[in-house]
Amino acid sequence: MLAVPGLRAVWRNLWTGRWRYWLGGLAVGLIGTFDIVRMRPLGVTATLGSAARQWAQGQGWIPDRLDLLDGFAG
């Protein structure tokens, strides 16, 4: 019979132990899928840029569409 590891052991192995290759691949795949489904870039910089752009558009300082720049992700 296998013993169930404690929460402390699981937490330590999560950050210090080696992961199985398939588990790491699955995690990266799920993150990528989630990002594609959201259709928005991840990260603090993108969030700050989006908030600043919305605020500036609300003030009327920039147009609704920036030609050639709106095609870039992130």
MARROMI-923623 format. One record per atom (N, C-alpha, C): atom name; x negated, y negated, z negated. Coordinates in steps of 0.1 Angstrom, whole numbers. Each point is the difference from the previous one (the first is absolute). Layout:
name, px, py, pz
CA, X, Y, Z
...
//
This chain:
name, px, py, pz
N, -8, 12, 0
CA, 8, -12, 0
C, -9, -13, 0
N, 3, -9, 8
CA, -8, -12, 1
C, 5, -11, -10
N, -9, -6, -6
CA, 4, -11, -10
C, 2, -13, 7
N, 10, -7, -4
CA, 4, -13, 6
C, -10, -10, -6
N, -7, -8, 9
CA, -10, -10, -6
C, 8, -12, -6
N, -6, -6, -10
CA, 6, -11, -6
C, -1, -13, 8
N, 7, -10, -3
CA, 1, -12, 7
C, -14, -7, 1
N, -8, 1, -11
CA, -13, -6, 0
C, -9, 7, 10
N, 0, 13, 1
CA, -8, 8, 9
C, 4, -3, 15
N, 13, -1, 2
CA, 5, -3, 14
C, -5, -14, 4
N, 1, -10, -9
CA, -4, -14, 3
C, -15, -1, 2
N, -8, 7, -8
CA, -14, 1, 2
C, -4, 6, 14
N, 6, 11, 3
CA, -3, 7, 13
C, 5, -8, 12
N, 10, -8, -2
CA, 5, -9, 11
C, -11, -10, 4
N, -7, -5, -10
CA, -10, -11, 3
C, -14, 5, 1
N, -4, 11, -7
CA, -13, 5, 0
C, -3, 13, 8
N, 10, 8, 1
CA, -1, 13, 7
C, 1, -2, 15
N, -4, 11, 7
CA, 2, 0, 14
C, 14, 4, 4
N, 5, -6, 10
CA, 13, 3, 5
C, -1, 11, 11
N, 10, 8, 2
CA, 0, 9, 11
C, 2, -8, 13
N, -6, 4, 11
CA, 0, -7, 12
C, 14, -3, 5
N, 9, 11, -1
CA, 13, -2, 5
C, 8, -10, -8
N, -3, -1, -13
CA, 8, -9, -9
C, -4, -14, 4
N, -13, -3, 2
CA, -5, -13, 4
C, 6, -4, 13
N, 0, 9, 10
CA, 6, -2, 13
C, 15, -3, -1
N, 7, 7, -8
CA, 14, -2, -2
C, 3, -14, -6
N, -8, -4, -10
CA, 1, -13, -6
C, -2, -11, 10
N, -11, 1, 8
CA, -2, -10, 11
C, 11, 0, 10
N, 5, 11, 4
CA, 11, 1, 10
C, 12, -6, -5
N, 4, 2, -13
CA, 12, -6, -6
C, -1, -15, -1
N, -12, -5, -4
CA, -2, -14, 0
C, 1, -7, 13
N, -6, 7, 11
CA, 1, -5, 13
C, 14, 0, 5
N, 8, 11, -3
CA, 14, 1, 5
C, 8, -11, -7
N, -2, -2, -13
CA, 7, -10, -7
C, -2, -14, 6
N, -13, -3, 3
CA, -4, -12, 6
C, 7, -3, 14
N, 0, 11, 8
CA, 7, -1, 13
C, 15, -2, -1
N, 6, 7, -9
CA, 14, -1, -2
C, 4, -15, -5
N, -8, -5, -9
CA, 2, -14, -5
C, -2, -10, 11
N, -10, 3, 10
CA, -3, -9, 11
C, -5, -13, -6
N, -7, 0, -11
CA, -6, -12, -5
C, -14, 4, -5
N, -10, -9, 1
CA, -13, 3, -5
C, -1, 1, -15
N, -9, 9, -5
CA, -2, 1, -15
C, -10, -10, -4
N, 1, -5, -12
CA, -10, -8, -6
C, 5, -13, -5
N, -8, -6, -9
CA, 3, -13, -6
C, -2, -11, 10
N, -10, 1, 8
CA, -3, -11, 10
C, 12, -1, 9
N, 6, 11, 5
CA, 11, -1, 9
C, 12, -5, -7
N, 2, 3, -12
CA, 12, -5, -8
C, -2, -15, -2
N, -12, -5, -4
CA, -2, -14, -1
C, 2, -8, 13
N, -5, 6, 11
CA, 1, -6, 13
C, 14, -1, 4
N, 8, 10, -2
CA, 14, 0, 4
C, 8, -10, -9
N, -3, -1, -12
CA, 7, -9, -9
C, -3, -15, 4
N, -13, -2, 3
CA, -4, -14, 4
C, 6, -4, 13
N, 1, 10, 9
CA, 6, -3, 14
C, 15, -3, -2
N, 7, 8, -8
CA, 14, -2, -2
C, 2, -14, -6
N, -8, -4, -10
CA, 1, -13, -6
C, -2, -11, 10
N, -11, 1, 8
CA, -3, -10, 10
C, 10, -1, 11
N, 6, 11, 4
CA, 11, 0, 9
C, 12, -7, -6
N, 3, 2, -12
CA, 11, -6, -7
C, -2, -15, -1
N, -12, -5, -1
CA, -3, -14, 0
C, 0, -6, 14
N, 0, 8, 10
CA, 0, -5, 14
C, -14, -3, 5
N, -11, 5, -7
CA, -13, -3, 4
C, -6, 8, 11
N, 5, 12, 2
CA, -4, 9, 11
C, 12, 5, 7
N, -2, 4, 13
CA, 12, 5, 8
C, 3, 14, -5
N, 12, 5, 4
CA, 5, 13, -3
C, -9, 11, 5
N, -6, -3, 12
CA, -9, 10, 6
C, -13, -6, 4
N, -11, 7, -4
CA, -13, -5, 4
C, -5, 9, 12
N, 0, -5, 12
CA, -3, 8, 12
C, -14, 6, -2
N, -2, 12, 5
CA, -12, 8, 0
C, -4, 4, -14
N, 4, -6, -11
CA, -4, 4, -13
C, 10, 9, -7
N, 13, -1, 4
CA, 10, 9, -6
C, -1, 14, 5
N, -8, 4, 9
CA, -2, 13, 4
C, -9, 8, -9
N, -8, -7, -8
CA, -10, 7, -8
C, 7, 5, -13
N, -4, 12, -4
CA, 5, 5, -13
C, -10, -4, -11
N, 6, -3, -12
CA, -9, -3, -11
C, -3, -15, 0
//
